[in-house]
Amino acid sequence: MALSEKHRSELYQYFEPALGAEVTEAMLREFPKGSGDEAVTREYLDLRLEALTGQLIGRMTSLVLGSASVVIAAVAVAATIVIASVA
């Protein structure tokens, strides 16, 4: 959860006398400053990784099938040339 500047300031003022500036600043760095800095949940990350894995598998499958088609075509051409030169 992101902290507003007001809350960050209040927390800093509260903890700094007891913990010191360095420790208080280190603690506050663990809290995001804005909504764009918020930590993701494990569930969200798992879903995104699953989607990405699916996309990668799909692309890899397309590449493999495309490469196999090229290899088969090249073998067919080579076989045709060999057969034509023997005949």
JOLINPE-V833902 format. One record per backbone hydrogen bond with DSSP energy under -1.0 kcal/mol. NH is the residue of the N-H (numbers start at 1). CO is the residue of the C=O. If there is no record, write none. Layout:
nh=NH co=CO
nh=NH co=CO
//
This chain:
nh=3 co=32
nh=8 co=4
nh=9 co=5
nh=10 co=6
nh=11 co=7
nh=12 co=8
nh=13 co=9
nh=14 co=10
nh=15 co=11
nh=16 co=12
nh=19 co=15
nh=20 co=16
nh=24 co=20
nh=25 co=21
nh=26 co=22
nh=27 co=23
nh=28 co=24
nh=29 co=25
nh=30 co=27
nh=31 co=28
nh=37 co=34
nh=38 co=35
nh=45 co=41
nh=46 co=42
nh=47 co=43
nh=48 co=44
nh=49 co=45
nh=50 co=46
nh=51 co=47
nh=52 co=48
nh=53 co=49
nh=54 co=50
nh=55 co=51
nh=56 co=52
nh=57 co=53
nh=58 co=54
nh=59 co=55
nh=60 co=56
nh=61 co=57
nh=62 co=58
nh=63 co=59
nh=64 co=60
nh=65 co=61
nh=66 co=62
nh=67 co=63
nh=68 co=64
nh=69 co=65
nh=70 co=66
nh=71 co=67
nh=72 co=68
nh=73 co=69
nh=74 co=70
nh=75 co=71
nh=76 co=72
nh=77 co=73
nh=78 co=74
nh=79 co=75
nh=80 co=76
nh=81 co=77
nh=82 co=78
nh=83 co=79
nh=84 co=80
nh=85 co=81
nh=86 co=82
nh=87 co=83
//
